[in-house]
Amino acid sequence: MPKKKEAILYFAKYPEPGRVKTRLADAIGNAAAANLYRAFVEEIYLRLEKAGFEVVVFFDPPEKREAFAAWLGSPHLVAQKQTADLGQRMCAAFEHAFDLGFDKAICLGSDAPDLPLVFVRQAFEALDKVDAVIGPCFDGGYYGIGFSKNSFLPAAFCGPQWGGTKVTRKSIEILSENSRSVYLAEFWSDVDRVEDLRELNSRNLAQKSLSDSLARLVSRFVKTLH
């Protein structure tokens, strides 16, 4: 049985050049994009751990288990279900978490290194009153989605066209059609494009929202874009 009743389902890929942050790689190169993604994964994971969240890492590809264990040092590693559909992967992660005995779970990606963790805490609190939570991104996707065990709806992962601009809208429609109440968290930005990287750097300069090491890395890459 888990020590805590709430879990973060943290989705992460192994930072292999050419397989992560491909849109950014067009501007800064495959190796640089992979290094940046590695730093993102570490930043988010360490912030969640330091804040006291129970984090289950759902990693990809499955043959990188030992590499992930050595890299993050996490005792909670689960290989992502091997399917091309992100929705099926997330659905399987929730099912796994609830089978383990967690009462609430929120799935987060590894593309928003400065996401305010207060959004996550508020989302867990909201699950005491609503059936589902969604953390929307400005591009139409979402940075997180959550359910309680009793309100989980697998159908929420069957309709959206992943990577499109209407993922959040479609997800809310599906939830509403199935009589699920939804808490919409604050909007935030994933970092997928050059413009996103510049915005991340600007937010950090104003708010000091990143660790010193990641801040230096982001700043260095942004300077190469001029």
C-alpha beads as a LAMMPS data file, in Angstrom:
LAMMPS data file: protein, C-alpha beads

226 atoms
225 bonds

1 atom types
1 bond types

-500.0 500.0 xlo xhi
-500.0 500.0 ylo yhi
-500.0 500.0 zlo zhi

Masses

1 110.0

Atoms # bond

1 1 1 0.000 0.000 0.000
2 1 1 1.273 3.518 -0.746
3 1 1 2.337 5.717 2.162
4 1 1 0.223 8.555 0.814
5 1 1 -3.185 8.536 -0.832
6 1 1 -2.275 11.088 -3.520
7 1 1 0.102 10.409 -6.399
8 1 1 1.753 12.382 -9.155
9 1 1 1.967 10.288 -12.314
10 1 1 5.049 11.820 -13.895
11 1 1 5.557 11.095 -17.597
12 1 1 9.131 11.300 -18.845
13 1 1 11.126 10.164 -21.852
14 1 1 14.781 9.273 -21.861
15 1 1 16.697 12.278 -23.274
16 1 1 18.059 10.767 -26.470
17 1 1 19.042 13.304 -29.153
18 1 1 16.548 13.354 -31.983
19 1 1 13.732 11.834 -29.901
20 1 1 12.860 14.671 -27.519
21 1 1 12.068 18.376 -27.984
22 1 1 12.184 17.975 -31.751
23 1 1 10.641 21.368 -32.489
24 1 1 13.260 23.105 -30.372
25 1 1 15.943 20.936 -31.945
26 1 1 15.288 22.625 -35.285
27 1 1 16.640 25.819 -33.727
28 1 1 19.269 24.654 -31.220
29 1 1 20.248 21.198 -32.472
30 1 1 19.391 17.672 -31.335
31 1 1 22.089 17.391 -28.677
32 1 1 21.246 20.744 -27.120
33 1 1 17.530 19.956 -27.141
34 1 1 18.185 16.629 -25.414
35 1 1 20.342 18.314 -22.748
36 1 1 17.620 20.869 -22.161
37 1 1 14.953 18.176 -21.857
38 1 1 17.129 16.228 -19.408
39 1 1 17.350 19.357 -17.264
40 1 1 13.565 19.844 -17.467
41 1 1 12.894 16.294 -16.276
42 1 1 15.301 16.675 -13.366
43 1 1 13.958 20.099 -12.398
44 1 1 10.326 19.011 -12.235
45 1 1 11.051 15.718 -10.489
46 1 1 13.221 17.296 -7.796
47 1 1 10.718 20.087 -7.191
48 1 1 7.887 17.587 -6.755
49 1 1 9.964 15.392 -4.445
50 1 1 11.124 18.354 -2.353
51 1 1 7.517 19.524 -2.002
52 1 1 6.567 16.165 -0.514
53 1 1 4.495 14.703 -3.332
54 1 1 4.442 10.959 -3.917
55 1 1 5.835 10.673 -7.451
56 1 1 5.492 7.618 -9.673
57 1 1 7.671 7.979 -12.778
58 1 1 6.154 6.513 -15.934
59 1 1 9.147 6.256 -18.215
60 1 1 9.769 5.590 -21.882
61 1 1 11.309 3.568 -23.484
62 1 1 10.968 0.499 -21.222
63 1 1 14.514 -0.718 -21.815
64 1 1 15.824 2.397 -20.030
65 1 1 14.657 1.318 -16.552
66 1 1 18.184 0.984 -15.160
67 1 1 19.233 4.254 -16.756
68 1 1 16.228 6.045 -15.210
69 1 1 16.918 4.506 -11.807
70 1 1 20.539 5.682 -11.938
71 1 1 19.520 9.096 -13.253
72 1 1 16.599 10.087 -10.996
73 1 1 17.117 7.647 -8.148
74 1 1 13.380 7.064 -7.947
75 1 1 12.109 3.895 -6.245
76 1 1 8.806 4.240 -8.112
77 1 1 9.449 3.469 -11.780
78 1 1 6.815 2.101 -14.158
79 1 1 7.319 1.599 -17.885
80 1 1 4.745 3.399 -19.990
81 1 1 2.318 1.149 -21.833
82 1 1 3.795 0.644 -25.273
83 1 1 1.302 2.130 -27.680
84 1 1 1.461 5.037 -30.071
85 1 1 -1.532 6.672 -28.399
86 1 1 -0.695 9.036 -25.537
87 1 1 -4.243 8.749 -24.235
88 1 1 -3.926 4.989 -23.785
89 1 1 -0.644 5.500 -21.957
90 1 1 -2.170 7.986 -19.534
91 1 1 -5.250 5.850 -19.022
92 1 1 -3.063 2.844 -18.160
93 1 1 -1.063 4.979 -15.713
94 1 1 -4.198 5.994 -13.812
95 1 1 -5.429 2.407 -13.713
96 1 1 -2.055 1.301 -12.354
97 1 1 -2.057 4.014 -9.667
98 1 1 -5.556 3.184 -8.480
99 1 1 -4.716 -0.525 -8.450
100 1 1 -1.799 0.341 -6.153
101 1 1 -4.247 1.913 -3.702
102 1 1 -3.977 5.635 -4.387
103 1 1 -7.229 7.572 -3.930
104 1 1 -6.292 10.554 -6.113
105 1 1 -3.847 10.936 -8.988
106 1 1 -2.691 13.766 -11.215
107 1 1 -0.771 13.086 -14.407
108 1 1 1.933 15.634 -15.255
109 1 1 4.288 15.868 -18.199
110 1 1 7.874 17.078 -18.306
111 1 1 7.474 20.184 -20.475
112 1 1 6.691 22.895 -17.889
113 1 1 9.720 23.181 -15.563
114 1 1 8.471 26.313 -13.797
115 1 1 4.887 25.198 -13.228
116 1 1 3.802 26.658 -9.863
117 1 1 3.249 23.731 -7.530
118 1 1 0.439 25.606 -5.834
119 1 1 -1.589 24.720 -8.950
120 1 1 -0.995 21.040 -8.193
121 1 1 -1.921 21.370 -4.528
122 1 1 -5.110 23.229 -5.435
123 1 1 -5.961 20.521 -7.974
124 1 1 -5.664 17.769 -5.355
125 1 1 -7.851 19.784 -2.998
126 1 1 -10.411 20.293 -5.762
127 1 1 -10.727 16.524 -6.222
128 1 1 -12.519 16.435 -2.857
129 1 1 -15.355 18.371 -4.495
130 1 1 -15.235 17.625 -8.239
131 1 1 -14.725 14.553 -10.403
132 1 1 -11.798 15.695 -12.539
133 1 1 -9.194 18.429 -12.802
134 1 1 -7.454 19.785 -15.889
135 1 1 -4.475 22.128 -16.043
136 1 1 -4.813 23.874 -19.409
137 1 1 -2.000 25.193 -21.595
138 1 1 -2.250 28.325 -23.696
139 1 1 -1.745 26.249 -26.866
140 1 1 -4.952 24.285 -26.292
141 1 1 -3.412 21.215 -24.688
142 1 1 -3.008 20.545 -21.005
143 1 1 -0.059 20.183 -18.644
144 1 1 -1.974 17.961 -16.240
145 1 1 -5.142 15.981 -15.680
146 1 1 -6.393 14.314 -12.516
147 1 1 -9.067 12.076 -11.090
148 1 1 -10.087 10.464 -7.859
149 1 1 -10.417 6.691 -7.893
150 1 1 -14.205 6.818 -7.767
151 1 1 -14.565 9.384 -10.554
152 1 1 -11.998 8.052 -13.034
153 1 1 -13.245 8.079 -16.632
154 1 1 -11.176 6.121 -19.189
155 1 1 -13.296 7.625 -21.980
156 1 1 -11.614 10.991 -21.304
157 1 1 -8.528 9.629 -23.071
158 1 1 -10.266 8.285 -26.156
159 1 1 -11.552 11.398 -27.932
160 1 1 -8.879 14.141 -28.069
161 1 1 -6.437 14.406 -30.971
162 1 1 -3.189 14.543 -29.008
163 1 1 -0.888 17.383 -29.922
164 1 1 -3.728 19.444 -31.390
165 1 1 -5.114 22.772 -30.277
166 1 1 -8.417 21.465 -28.924
167 1 1 -7.285 18.799 -26.463
168 1 1 -8.525 20.622 -23.372
169 1 1 -11.798 21.642 -24.995
170 1 1 -12.513 18.108 -26.215
171 1 1 -11.585 16.588 -22.864
172 1 1 -13.988 18.891 -21.034
173 1 1 -16.725 17.996 -23.513
174 1 1 -16.202 14.278 -22.905
175 1 1 -16.212 14.735 -19.151
176 1 1 -19.377 16.833 -19.276
177 1 1 -21.136 14.334 -21.541
178 1 1 -20.384 11.684 -18.921
179 1 1 -21.729 13.826 -16.062
180 1 1 -18.293 14.528 -14.592
181 1 1 -17.723 17.887 -12.913
182 1 1 -14.436 19.588 -13.801
183 1 1 -12.096 21.972 -11.995
184 1 1 -10.058 24.042 -14.451
185 1 1 -6.713 25.007 -12.946
186 1 1 -4.681 28.073 -13.919
187 1 1 -3.328 28.274 -17.470
188 1 1 0.395 27.694 -17.987
189 1 1 2.844 27.128 -20.849
190 1 1 4.620 23.999 -21.985
191 1 1 8.025 24.670 -23.509
192 1 1 7.943 23.175 -26.994
193 1 1 8.946 26.006 -29.325
194 1 1 11.562 28.727 -29.528
195 1 1 8.966 31.279 -28.430
196 1 1 8.184 29.173 -25.356
197 1 1 11.864 29.010 -24.414
198 1 1 12.170 32.779 -24.649
199 1 1 9.069 33.202 -22.478
200 1 1 10.471 30.748 -19.914
201 1 1 13.666 32.783 -19.739
202 1 1 11.710 36.015 -19.305
203 1 1 9.551 34.540 -16.525
204 1 1 12.638 33.369 -14.707
205 1 1 14.313 36.756 -14.975
206 1 1 11.218 38.324 -13.424
207 1 1 10.305 35.664 -10.864
208 1 1 13.406 33.484 -10.279
209 1 1 11.240 30.443 -10.896
210 1 1 14.042 28.085 -12.000
211 1 1 17.017 26.559 -10.252
212 1 1 20.294 28.350 -10.910
213 1 1 21.617 25.540 -13.098
214 1 1 18.545 25.389 -15.326
215 1 1 18.304 29.163 -15.468
216 1 1 21.863 29.361 -16.802
217 1 1 21.175 26.653 -19.361
218 1 1 17.987 28.298 -20.616
219 1 1 19.669 31.709 -20.776
220 1 1 22.608 30.298 -22.753
221 1 1 20.358 28.670 -25.336
222 1 1 18.186 31.769 -25.667
223 1 1 21.263 33.865 -26.417
224 1 1 22.172 31.551 -29.295
225 1 1 18.803 32.306 -30.906
226 1 1 19.544 35.966 -31.545

Bonds

1 1 1 2
2 1 2 3
3 1 3 4
4 1 4 5
5 1 5 6
6 1 6 7
7 1 7 8
8 1 8 9
9 1 9 10
10 1 10 11
11 1 11 12
12 1 12 13
13 1 13 14
14 1 14 15
15 1 15 16
16 1 16 17
17 1 17 18
18 1 18 19
19 1 19 20
20 1 20 21
21 1 21 22
22 1 22 23
23 1 23 24
24 1 24 25
25 1 25 26
26 1 26 27
27 1 27 28
28 1 28 29
29 1 29 30
30 1 30 31
31 1 31 32
32 1 32 33
33 1 33 34
34 1 34 35
35 1 35 36
36 1 36 37
37 1 37 38
38 1 38 39
39 1 39 40
40 1 40 41
41 1 41 42
42 1 42 43
43 1 43 44
44 1 44 45
45 1 45 46
46 1 46 47
47 1 47 48
48 1 48 49
49 1 49 50
50 1 50 51
51 1 51 52
52 1 52 53
53 1 53 54
54 1 54 55
55 1 55 56
56 1 56 57
57 1 57 58
58 1 58 59
59 1 59 60
60 1 60 61
61 1 61 62
62 1 62 63
63 1 63 64
64 1 64 65
65 1 65 66
66 1 66 67
67 1 67 68
68 1 68 69
69 1 69 70
70 1 70 71
71 1 71 72
72 1 72 73
73 1 73 74
74 1 74 75
75 1 75 76
76 1 76 77
77 1 77 78
78 1 78 79
79 1 79 80
80 1 80 81
81 1 81 82
82 1 82 83
83 1 83 84
84 1 84 85
85 1 85 86
86 1 86 87
87 1 87 88
88 1 88 89
89 1 89 90
90 1 90 91
91 1 91 92
92 1 92 93
93 1 93 94
94 1 94 95
95 1 95 96
96 1 96 97
97 1 97 98
98 1 98 99
99 1 99 100
100 1 100 101
101 1 101 102
102 1 102 103
103 1 103 104
104 1 104 105
105 1 105 106
106 1 106 107
107 1 107 108
108 1 108 109
109 1 109 110
110 1 110 111
111 1 111 112
112 1 112 113
113 1 113 114
114 1 114 115
115 1 115 116
116 1 116 117
117 1 117 118
118 1 118 119
119 1 119 120
120 1 120 121
121 1 121 122
122 1 122 123
123 1 123 124
124 1 124 125
125 1 125 126
126 1 126 127
127 1 127 128
128 1 128 129
129 1 129 130
130 1 130 131
131 1 131 132
132 1 132 133
133 1 133 134
134 1 134 135
135 1 135 136
136 1 136 137
137 1 137 138
138 1 138 139
139 1 139 140
140 1 140 141
141 1 141 142
142 1 142 143
143 1 143 144
144 1 144 145
145 1 145 146
146 1 146 147
147 1 147 148
148 1 148 149
149 1 149 150
150 1 150 151
151 1 151 152
152 1 152 153
153 1 153 154
154 1 154 155
155 1 155 156
156 1 156 157
157 1 157 158
158 1 158 159
159 1 159 160
160 1 160 161
161 1 161 162
162 1 162 163
163 1 163 164
164 1 164 165
165 1 165 166
166 1 166 167
167 1 167 168
168 1 168 169
169 1 169 170
170 1 170 171
171 1 171 172
172 1 172 173
173 1 173 174
174 1 174 175
175 1 175 176
176 1 176 177
177 1 177 178
178 1 178 179
179 1 179 180
180 1 180 181
181 1 181 182
182 1 182 183
183 1 183 184
184 1 184 185
185 1 185 186
186 1 186 187
187 1 187 188
188 1 188 189
189 1 189 190
190 1 190 191
191 1 191 192
192 1 192 193
193 1 193 194
194 1 194 195
195 1 195 196
196 1 196 197
197 1 197 198
198 1 198 199
199 1 199 200
200 1 200 201
201 1 201 202
202 1 202 203
203 1 203 204
204 1 204 205
205 1 205 206
206 1 206 207
207 1 207 208
208 1 208 209
209 1 209 210
210 1 210 211
211 1 211 212
212 1 212 213
213 1 213 214
214 1 214 215
215 1 215 216
216 1 216 217
217 1 217 218
218 1 218 219
219 1 219 220
220 1 220 221
221 1 221 222
222 1 222 223
223 1 223 224
224 1 224 225
225 1 225 226
